Amino acid sequence: MAAQFAPETSKRGEFVRQANRFTDRITADSASAPGGGPDEHGRWPLEPGRYRLIWSRACPWAHRARIVLGLLGLLGLGEAISLGTVDPLRDERGWRFTLDPDGRDPVLGIELLSEAYLRADPSFGGRVTVPALVDTLSGRVVSNDYPQLTLDFSTEWAPLHAANAPDLLPADIRPELDALMEEIYQDVNNGVYRCGFASSQEAYDEAYDRLFARLDALEERLTGHRFLFGDRITEADVRLFTTLVRFDAVYHNHFRCNRNKLTEMPALWGYARDLYQTPGFGDTVDFDQIKRHYYGTHQMLNPSGIIPLGPDLSGWQQPHGRAPR
């Protein structure tokens, strides 16, 4: 039986996202020796093959970490970072490794991601989240700080990037990039959750208005740009994509984000298909796991647990009509 997620809300009925508990970092300038733990500043040594990213194909926050790792060449040959995948359905104990033989992660040897959380903090009583970067030597979580993880993959892990890795955080546009990513997070990435988990009409209306105002602004921006910053893919595109790819399959209906579908916004729909058909994006999407997770774990929104058969997903492979790279 899947566990049921009970969101926290404010007195006004606004969804409140749990703070990230583990915020240590792997850095190139860590004062810790190879094989050691964090230094006094919470920085762990950069060591290829030592750390393992645990993700769920269903989760948009984990999905963007998976995309960034692939784009930068940190997976695959040599595996600078290894990858573990949890079941899209959680039971009352949280994220499980039931997709692996014997129900255990083959590297960490654990059945539940919570085991790695408790090794890092035996008193941890919050909700276990993905992505989580785990130290394979100690078995403890280093970080579940999803915004910082992908930034560090682009910067601190640069010595291990593939030779042809893209620059997802270009220095010449970094202030503008950071500002846009914050707007996308507030109004779109987290905005769909603020719609779906609002417990008052006022909170829902506000989140809904902000979501579609931002999508309208992005629609206008992408009418004149192939990607958010011209012809180059940046981290902002990765962060927006993981919400857009779930929009019609989940958020439009399940989270009541129903002014219109993604397929009814021409620039955003063409942009999303363009990214989907780019290596490293669409090949990491699993619509079955996405739908099973959302519709199967939010009983307050879907008491029957029925998973919709639609929408028709064939459009994702249709020509996008955007300028070729």
HUMO-V794961 format. One record per backbone hydrogen bond with DSSP energy under -0.5 kcal/mol. NH is the residue of the N-H (numbers start at 1). CO is the residue of the C=O. Records with the same first field share a line. If there is no record, write none. Layout:
NH->CO ; CO
This chain:
3->90
5->3 ; 297
7->5
8->16
10->14
13->10
16->8
17->15
23->21
24->142
25->42
27->25 ; 44
30->27
36->33
39->43
42->39
44->25
46->27
47->45
49->80
50->47
51->47 ; 80
52->134
53->82
54->52 ; 132
55->53 ; 84
59->56
63->59
64->60
65->61
66->62
67->63
68->64
69->65
70->66
71->67
72->68
73->69 ; 70
74->69
75->69
79->76
81->74
82->51
84->53
86->55
87->96
90->88
91->94
94->91
97->111
100->97
103->100
104->101
105->110
109->105
113->95
115->112
116->112 ; 113
117->113
118->114
119->115
120->116
121->117
124->121
131->54
132->54
133->143
134->52 ; 132
135->140
136->50 ; 134
139->135
141->116
142->133
143->133
144->22
145->22
146->144
148->145
149->145
150->146
151->147
152->148
153->149
154->150
155->151
157->152
158->155
160->157
161->158
162->72
165->162
166->71
168->166
173->170
174->171
177->173
178->174
179->175
180->176
181->177
182->178
183->179
184->180
185->181
186->182
187->183
188->184
189->184
190->185
191->185
192->188
194->190
195->191
196->192
197->193
198->195
199->13
200->13
204->200
205->201
206->202
207->203
208->204
209->205
210->206
211->207
212->208
213->209
214->210
215->211
216->212
217->213
218->214
219->215
220->216
221->217
222->218
223->219 ; 220
224->220 ; 221
225->221
227->230
229->232
230->227
232->229
235->168
237->234
238->234
239->235
240->236
241->237
242->238
243->239 ; 240
244->240
245->241
246->243
247->243 ; 244
248->244
250->246
251->246
252->247
254->250
255->250 ; 251
256->253
257->251
258->256
264->261
265->262
266->264
269->265
270->266
271->267
272->268
273->269
274->270
275->271
276->272
277->273
278->275
281->278
282->276 ; 278
284->281
285->282
290->286
291->287
292->288
293->289
294->290
295->291
296->292
297->293 ; 294
298->294
299->297
301->298
302->298
305->302
308->306
316->313
317->314
318->315
